[in-house]
Amino acid sequence: MSVTSPAAAVIDRDRVAALTERQRAIHRERTAASGRMFARAAEVMPGGVPSQFQTGDPWPVYVERGQGARVWDVDGNEYLDFHNGFGVMCVGHANPVIAAAVKAQMDAGTHFAAPTEGSIAVAAELRRRWGLPHWRFTNSGTESTMDAIHLARGLAGKDVIVKIEGTYHGHHDAVMVSVKPPADLMGDRSRPASVAYGLGYPDAMVELTHVVPFNDAAALERLLDELGDTVAGVIMEPAMMNVNIVPPVPGYLEAVRALTRERGIALIFDEVKTGAAVAAGGATELYGVTPDVVCLAKAICGGLPGGAIGVTEELAALMADGRVRQQGTFNGNPLVMAAAQATLTEVLTDEAYAQLHAANKRLMAGCERVIAEYALPAHTVGMGSKGCVVFSSEPVREYRDYLEKIHHDLSDLAWLYHMNHGIFMTPGRDEEWTLSVLHTDADLDRYVEVFETFARDVTSAL
Ligand SMILES: Cc1ncc(COP(=O)(O)O)c(C=O)c1O
């Protein structure tokens, strides 16, 4: 899954800084209309964006439209889209199958806040894919992980939650802890500090969330022993997806499953990113470990805002009689259900997953060829429709590796090269690509071509 390049070239930091300056200037010039839109937007939206994740330097790129594997920005630049809406758009933009399903539902009414048959079909399909017997719907990944934690606490009658250092699970109080803690605040690895991710999270809440490094079952065992019978549950992404991609080491998820089961505490897999993007049954299928709760959102609804949680019989009973109040006006909205049903049963079929896996393999192989040819200090990691180039010669196994081992300036520069050469990438040095079923081999090869331009410029003699 991860290939390390032999004998990496020494990277000239001054050269990287000079190239970054040049590419920044090109980016500013190419996106001047976005700059003007940003000035307007900043008057009415904090930071000029609807969500903090959409900020950009010097401004966000404002998008006008998308079709298939392409998007166009307000300057008229055309891009091949590897950002794909933070990994939502595995179906591709303006997919006619999704459009027809949503249009048909639109004509039959948009919203009733009463159950419709579509929700039964989607719940049944999620059950088939993940094997968990009962499903409820939410409106986002944040709501999915929030409901999961309420359920874990409700079942256990305990308040403490354990999460992985460096992971993001949405922006509710219980999980906005040690998301990207700064090195000077994160404490010793043997007992990481709980660090609030921004203002507005009460200390009393932050103290209820404890953190451990990823890929270290012994550290989790020590923490659970220390916390004793105060713990309600453990929440984790089965593969970390916000510090590039960090897969679980063999045996880790099995060990976590055994530790949580022995103690009778809930294991929550946050599959908001991995979900329907890495396999039909997500990372749960890929790694063969089933948690007590699966949290979904992003790719399952084909571009409409929605999420879901899948749970055991025991947890389902808590919702069925309302002891844990899982609710909301828009949950199971008919438009979202129509899009989810079309996504899961018509577009993201078994053949589509085979296609996505093959496409990802091709893209990773292309990047690996470039890495080897130019002796970049980098390797690729990927699964299903998702992958990335990690700018480190060594494998990254946890958040602290990500802080210490990665050439972050190369990640930033690669982003600029891609954007300036028509490859739309997720903002943020720590992200990954997501492929859609509408990407062609030519699209993938173009990505590799641009990556090679970057590699040649970074490594060529001054
Ligand atoms: C792993 C994970 N969990 C939860 C969330 C929150 O999802 P949302 O932005 O839909 O609230 C995200 C968002 O990026 C995520 O990556």
The ligand as a Gaussian input file, in Angstrom:
#p B3LYP/6-31G(d) Opt

LIG

0 1
 C      -13.413000      11.928000       9.382000
 C      -14.427000      13.044000       9.428000
 N      -15.418000      12.988000      10.329000
 C      -16.352000      13.949000      10.419000
 C      -16.312000      15.035000       9.579000
 C      -17.353000      16.088000       9.686000
 O      -18.199000      16.019000       8.581000
 P      -19.054000      17.285000       8.157000
 O      -18.112000      18.288000       7.601000
 O      -20.016000      16.736000       7.144000
 O      -19.741000      17.785000       9.390000
 C      -15.287000      15.148000       8.632000
 C      -15.219000      16.304000       7.740000
 O      -14.294000      16.528000       6.994000
 C      -14.312000      14.133000       8.563000
 O      -13.303000      14.193000       7.685000

